[in-house]
């Protein structure tokens, strides 16, 4: 078996190793601060087509809607409040979208839907949203056959990712390493008793 000296060294090493293990555990609250998917309200703007002009006007509509909704949603403290604000604003959202389309001389109009819709996985900065059905405000432009753009209206995260207009597969979280833990695992692997098994 192990000598007293070896056991003392193992005890001392454990004393220093355990805090390191806990220090390197990812903080899920920090990496995904938005909460569970069922507590989110998303904005989804779908372009008429993939033509350059349709994609460009989609972003103008998005900007106009966000300029209107963002100051109103700042007051929301729950999903229910945010949903009520969006439902009450629906006629104005349609008006803003159609006004933006008309100002850019597009012949089609916008329609709005509020409900639960499927979304693919999406990365927002340091956290990821899994694929699933989310409560969303959908703004459909013309035939709504083009690439789309989305963000999280509540809690307000639309400012995080204004440059992306298509789905992204989230990158895996960074792998955290502890040199002490790696040293310990290597030492255990090379220990004479480990080689015997």
N, C-alpha and C positions, 0 to 999 in steps of 0.2 A: 504494500500500500504506500501511501504518501507519508513522508516524514513530517514532523512538526514544523520544520522550517519551510517546507514546500506549502503546507497548509496555511501558514502565516502569510507567505507571499501571495497565495491565491486570495486570501481574505483581503489583504491590502489592495491587490489589483482590482478586486470586485468593488471595493470602496470607491476607487477612482473611475472604474469602468461604467458602473451603473448610471451615474449622472451624465456621462457622455452619451450613453444610449438614449436617455430621455431627452437630452438637448437636441439630438439629431432627428427626433420624430417630427414629421411634417405637421404643421398646424392647419387642420382642415378649415377652421373658422377663418384663418387669414387667407387661405388660397381660394376659398369659395364663400365669400361673405354675403352672397345674395340670398342664401337660404334654399329651402327645397323648391323644386320646380313648380309645385302646385301653388306656391306663394308669389309667382312672378306674373307680370303682365308685359307682353312683348308687342313691339311694333313691327309690322311686316308690310313692306311696300313692294308690289310686284309690277314690273314694267310691262308695257304693251308688247314689246318684242325685244330681241337682242340687238337691234340696229343701234348704232352709236347715238343717234338723236334721242331715241326712246330711253336708252340707258341714262343719258345726261339729264333729261327732264325728270326721270324718276328721282334722281338725287336732289333736284330743285324742289320737287314736291316734298320729299323727305325733310329737307331743311325748313321749309315753310311750316310743315306740321309740327316739327320739333320746336320751332320758335314759338308757336302758339301753345303747345301742350306742356312744355318743360316747366314754365313758371307756375302753372296750375297744379302739376303733379308734385311739386316740391312740398306742398301742404299736406299731401296724403301720408297717413301714418299706417295704413293697412291696405291690403289688396282690395278689399271691398270699397274703400274710399276711392282708390285709384280707378277702379272699374266704374264707379258711379260718375266720376269726373269725365271719363272718356265717353261714357254713354250720353251724358248730358251735352258733351261737346260734338257729338257726331254730325249734326247739321253744319256746324261751323267748319269741321274738318273737311267735309265734302266741298263746302264753298271754297275753302282755301286751296284744296287740291285742284278744283276745276278752274279757279281764278289763275293759278300758276300755269296750268296747261294752256289756257286761253292766251295768257300773256306771252307764251312761247309759240303761239299759233299752231297748236296741235288740235286736230279735228275731233279727237275722242275725249271722253270724260272719265271721271273716277267714280268708283262705288266703294262703299265701306262695309265691312263685316266685323262683328265682334263675337267671338266664340272660342272654342278650343280647337286648335289645329295642329297637325303633325309638323315637327321641326327636326332636322338632322342635328347632330352634335355641333357645338359651336364653341370656339375659344374666345374669351374676352380677357385679354391681358394675362393675368396670373391665374385665372380660374376658368373652368370648363363647364358648359351646360350639356348634359347628356341628351341624346335624342329622345323624343317623346311628344306627347300632346300638351300644349301650353295654351293658356288663356292669352288671346292676342287681339289687337286691333289690326285688321288687314285692310290695306288700301290697294285696290285693284285698278290699274290704269288701262283703259281701253280693253283689248282682248286678254290682258294679263297673261301673256305667253312668254314673257322674257325673264331674264335673270332677276332675282329679287334681292332685297336688302332687309336686314332686321337688326333689332337691338332690344334691350330690356328697358321698358318705360318705367316699371316699378319693380323693385327699387330702381331709381334712375341711373342707368348705365349707358345710355345711348352715346354719351360723349366719349366713351372708351374706344369705340371701334367705328368711327364714321367713315373710314376709308375702304372697308370691305363690303362687297355687294353680293357675294356668293358664299355658300356654305364652306366651312373649313372643318377638317377633322382635327380635333384638338391634339396638340403635341403632348406626349406623356410628361408627367411632372418630373422635375429634375431628381436624379438619384442622389441621395445624400450619403456621404461616406464618412466613416470614422476610422482614422488611421489606427487608433488603439484597438478598435474592434477587429479590424483586418489583421493586425499583428497577432491578436489573441487567437483568431480563427486559424491563422497559419501555424501558430505555435501548437495548437491542439491537433492540427492535421499531421504535424511532424513528430508528435509525441510518440515515444516507443510503444505505449499501450494502445494508441489509436491505430498504429500500423499492424498490431497483432490481430485486430478484429477483422 
